Amino acid sequence: MAEPEAEGEEAPKKKSKLPLIIGLVLMLVLGGGAFFAIYSGMILAPPPAEGAAAHEPEPEPEPLPEIAFVALDPMVISLPGGGSRHLRFTAQLEVPLNYQKEVELVKPRVLDVLNGFLRAVEVKDLEDPSSLMRLRAQMLRRVLVVVGEGKVNDLLVIEFVLN
């Protein structure tokens, strides 16, 4: 009988994967080290400033302008459309300090204008979260008409709750 020739030959050995694993580990370690060196400024960092410019203190921030906040009375507005839906609204007006007394004198007019505007707004406009900025801008415009240009810087909405 004929015996297979495979008996005399040995199967070839598989190549070791150890060099590949060592290479990958070294690549990760060296890549991480290079990232840290560049990120921390050890290499490729701009040169430090020389002389007095390096020790110059940072400039002082400008002082805040002299402003006052005029608090408006909280309002509860019943909304149209049936049901017992209400809007609770509280705001403050940011005014220059020298106009604070004048704005406080016309505060009832401001409340009347805001109350009339908010009663006319539809419920779907109040429920949309992105509409608050648009409503705020429209309310500020109406306040400026009542108070006068330049006497109010901003309208700060403190509470805007739809029940």
Secondary structure, 3 states (H helix, E strand, C coil): CCCCHHHCCCCCCCCCCHHHHHHHHHHHHHHHHHHHHHHHCCCCCCCCCCHHHHHCCCCCCCCCCCEEEEECCCEEEECCCCCCCEEEEEEEEEEEHHHHHHHHHCHHHHHHHHHHHHHHCCHHHHHCCCHHHHHHHHHHHHHHHHHCCCCCCEEEEEEEEEC
